[in-house]
Amino acid sequence: MEKKSALYWFRNDLRLADNAALTQACQQSDQLVLVYCLAPEENTSWGFVRVGQHRKAFLVDTLDDLAQRCEQLGHRLLILEGEPTLVLPPILKRLNINTIYCEAIAAPYEVAQVASLCEQGYCIEAIWQSSLLNPNTLPFCVENLPKIFTTFRQQIEQMGTAPPAPIPSIELFPDLPKVLHAIQSIKLKDWAGFVPIEKRSAFPYYKPQWQGGETAALAHLQRYLESGLVDQYKQTRNGLIGSDYSTKFSPWLASGALSARQIYQQLKAHEAVKGANESTYWVWFELLWRDYFRLLHLRFGAQLYRAKGLNDAATISHQPDLFLQWCRGETGQAFIDAGMRELVATGYLSNRMRQNVASYLIHDLQCDWRSGAAWFESQLIDYDVYSNQGNWLYLAGCGTDPRPNRRFNIEKQIKTYDPKHEYLQLWRH
Ligand SMILES: Cc1cc2nc3c(=O)[nH]c(=O)nc-3n(C[C@H](O)[C@H](O)[C@H](O)COP(=O)(O)OP(=O)(O)OC[C@H]3O[C@@H](n4cnc5c(N)ncnc54)[C@H](O)[C@@H]3O)c2cc1C
């Protein structure tokens, strides 16, 4: 195969290890440009910024780390700002490059980006790589993905479908085109702005060991397994306070600093030495949920983004004033307000509180579930298009397994998960 010059467009895969798309780009090119496009400043259709301050700050650390790793290999990461379909073509023309490699993302906006670049005449090699399992080696084809998660999981487990091993890290890049030196990256710190430190955070990303990027992600994975926290995960995972109650893998997974296959490989190594138990099993179980929402996108695509989701009809209402109160943590329901304050102050929220606040918005305040999904997209440092859309759909009762009423009883939730009102006290203001 004749090698050519190409551009690698980093998306949600900001790592050098276990990156199949980047590995293929390196193998098939004689010159390679590495680019990341920061999202342009824009509002969602609900009237607030698409990328909030926490997500920006975490991303800046992630990109800093990636740029350093590229530099250590004698390469350079070019960071641009703007919509990729607009900012990549001028660079490609200037460098006389026609081929773009990137990871494939099966969500409508991201699919449209690739389609637009194709329409502009570029050759796109989009490679699927963000799931734990390989969609081509499942016991069923994606068109027949079971509509119930439990059925999906049981079939995977009965057939013993195992994830592929992670691919080794890039050790050598193809050459860098000479003219690239004339093109400047934008200043990351200016883009992110200042974010005050929040000491109550369950994911204190202002501390070095919690910051974005592959280096911190790999260290965290090792620390989480070696400390033995993983061996109690099933008992602690519904906690609300502190850094230790759940794995906290999600911000690194969402940015792609860490892959699910890397986690699985280390989890199996841990089980081989320390033994498996229901907690180590439960990490696999949760990673299967993550995969399930990815596969749902491969099967249903844009249908998941309709107000009615996969249902036949939608009965959707919205109350803009109540939605605003929910966003600000001013609903008057103290537990919900505590959760919404934590989200805005830290960019992170436990799974338990995500379920509670989402249920409250949909079933108590009778607001459009898509407004809540958009607010989470803006605020969460671990925003992941598949998991976010999938969980909101599920709670709204318009995904697969559509049960009409997934309303959480808030008083019961407080009794079970915050019996001493510690969480309520912590986020009272
Ligand atoms: C309304 C709502 C919106 C959500 N939005 C997102 C999102 O944007 N990004 C995101 O990563 N997760 C999302 N989740 C799922 C889940 O809440 C987070 O993955 C989890 O809280 C992250 O913390 P952790 O890594 O400590 O999770 P752990 O409990 O330690 O779980 C380990 C890993 O399993 C996966 N996982 C766990 N629970 C789920 C789940 N319900 N769905 C999919 N994957 C799961 C995640 O990759 C997680 O990192 C959402 C959940 C709800 C209810």
The ligand as an SDF file (V2000), in Angstrom:
LIG
                    3D

 53 58  0  0  0  0  0  0  0  0999 V2000
  -29.4870   11.1930   33.6290 C   0  0  0  0  0  0  0  0  0  0  0  0
  -28.1060   10.5780   33.5520 C   0  0  0  0  0  0  0  0  0  0  0  0
  -27.1540   11.1410   32.7090 C   0  0  0  0  0  0  0  0  0  0  0  0
  -25.8730   10.5460   32.6150 C   0  0  0  0  0  0  0  0  0  0  0  0
  -24.9240   11.1450   31.8000 N   0  0  0  0  0  0  0  0  0  0  0  0
  -23.7010   10.5660   31.6840 C   0  0  0  0  0  0  0  0  0  0  0  0
  -22.7010   11.1470   30.8550 C   0  0  0  0  0  0  0  0  0  0  0  0
  -22.8990   12.1690   30.2000 O   0  0  0  0  0  0  0  0  0  0  0  0
  -21.4680   10.5440   30.8210 N   0  0  0  0  0  0  0  0  0  0  0  0
  -21.2140    9.3970   31.5140 C   0  0  0  0  0  0  0  0  0  0  0  0
  -20.0900    8.8840   31.4370 O   0  0  0  0  0  0  0  0  0  0  0  0
  -22.1590    8.8180   32.2700 N   0  0  0  0  0  0  0  0  0  0  0  0
  -23.3740    9.3660   32.3930 C   0  0  0  0  0  0  0  0  0  0  0  0
  -24.3190    8.7770   33.2190 N   0  0  0  0  0  0  0  0  0  0  0  0
  -24.0420    7.4580   33.8160 C   0  0  0  0  0  0  0  0  0  0  0  0
  -23.4230    7.4430   35.2250 C   0  0  0  0  0  0  0  0  0  0  0  0
  -24.1340    8.2630   36.0750 O   0  0  0  0  0  0  0  0  0  0  0  0
  -21.9520    7.8650   35.2050 C   0  0  0  0  0  0  0  0  0  0  0  0
  -21.2370    7.1280   34.2240 O   0  0  0  0  0  0  0  0  0  0  0  0
  -21.2750    7.6200   36.5510 C   0  0  0  0  0  0  0  0  0  0  0  0
  -21.9740    8.2530   37.5870 O   0  0  0  0  0  0  0  0  0  0  0  0
  -19.8460    8.1360   36.4860 C   0  0  0  0  0  0  0  0  0  0  0  0
  -19.1530    7.9630   37.6960 O   0  0  0  0  0  0  0  0  0  0  0  0
  -18.1480    6.7500   37.9110 P   0  0  0  0  0  0  0  0  0  0  0  0
  -17.1600    6.6830   36.7970 O   0  0  0  0  0  0  0  0  0  0  0  0
  -17.6070    6.8590   39.2740 O   0  0  0  0  0  0  0  0  0  0  0  0
  -19.1490    5.5250   37.7690 O   0  0  0  0  0  0  0  0  0  0  0  0
  -19.0600    4.0110   38.3340 P   0  0  0  0  0  0  0  0  0  0  0  0
  -20.2520    3.7620   39.1350 O   0  0  0  0  0  0  0  0  0  0  0  0
  -17.7700    3.7790   38.9860 O   0  0  0  0  0  0  0  0  0  0  0  0
  -19.1580    3.1330   37.0120 O   0  0  0  0  0  0  0  0  0  0  0  0
  -18.0080    2.7100   36.2610 C   0  0  0  0  0  0  0  0  0  0  0  0
  -18.2100    3.0990   34.8190 C   0  0  0  0  0  0  0  0  0  0  0  0
  -19.3280    2.3970   34.2900 O   0  0  0  0  0  0  0  0  0  0  0  0
  -20.0440    3.2180   33.3720 C   0  0  0  0  0  0  0  0  0  0  0  0
  -21.3960    3.4690   33.8650 N   0  0  0  0  0  0  0  0  0  0  0  0
  -21.8310    3.4160   35.1390 C   0  0  0  0  0  0  0  0  0  0  0  0
  -23.1570    3.6630   35.1980 N   0  0  0  0  0  0  0  0  0  0  0  0
  -23.5530    3.9030   33.9250 C   0  0  0  0  0  0  0  0  0  0  0  0
  -24.7980    4.2160   33.3210 C   0  0  0  0  0  0  0  0  0  0  0  0
  -25.9290    4.3680   34.0420 N   0  0  0  0  0  0  0  0  0  0  0  0
  -24.8250    4.4280   31.9890 N   0  0  0  0  0  0  0  0  0  0  0  0
  -23.7140    4.2930   31.2380 C   0  0  0  0  0  0  0  0  0  0  0  0
  -22.5210    3.9700   31.7570 N   0  0  0  0  0  0  0  0  0  0  0  0
  -22.4430    3.7810   33.0840 C   0  0  0  0  0  0  0  0  0  0  0  0
  -19.2810    4.5430   33.2830 C   0  0  0  0  0  0  0  0  0  0  0  0
  -18.4230    4.4840   32.1790 O   0  0  0  0  0  0  0  0  0  0  0  0
  -18.5190    4.5750   34.5970 C   0  0  0  0  0  0  0  0  0  0  0  0
  -17.3430    5.3460   34.5200 O   0  0  0  0  0  0  0  0  0  0  0  0
  -25.5850    9.3730   33.3510 C   0  0  0  0  0  0  0  0  0  0  0  0
  -26.5600    8.8410   34.1990 C   0  0  0  0  0  0  0  0  0  0  0  0
  -27.8060    9.4390   34.3080 C   0  0  0  0  0  0  0  0  0  0  0  0
  -28.8200    8.8370   35.2370 C   0  0  0  0  0  0  0  0  0  0  0  0
  1  2  1  0
  2  3  1  0
  2 52  2  0
  3  4  2  0
  4  5  1  0
  4 50  1  0
  5  6  2  0
  6  7  1  0
  6 13  1  0
  7  8  2  0
  7  9  1  0
  9 10  1  0
 10 11  2  0
 10 12  1  0
 12 13  2  0
 13 14  1  0
 14 15  1  0
 14 50  1  0
 15 16  1  0
 16 17  1  0
 16 18  1  0
 18 19  1  0
 18 20  1  0
 20 21  1  0
 20 22  1  0
 22 23  1  0
 23 24  1  0
 24 25  2  0
 24 26  1  0
 24 27  1  0
 27 28  1  0
 28 29  2  0
 28 30  1  0
 28 31  1  0
 31 32  1  0
 32 33  1  0
 33 34  1  0
 33 48  1  0
 34 35  1  0
 35 36  1  0
 35 46  1  0
 36 37  1  0
 36 45  1  0
 37 38  2  0
 38 39  1  0
 39 40  1  0
 39 45  2  0
 40 41  1  0
 40 42  2  0
 42 43  1  0
 43 44  2  0
 44 45  1  0
 46 47  1  0
 46 48  1  0
 48 49  1  0
 50 51  2  0
 51 52  1  0
 52 53  1  0
M  END
$$$$
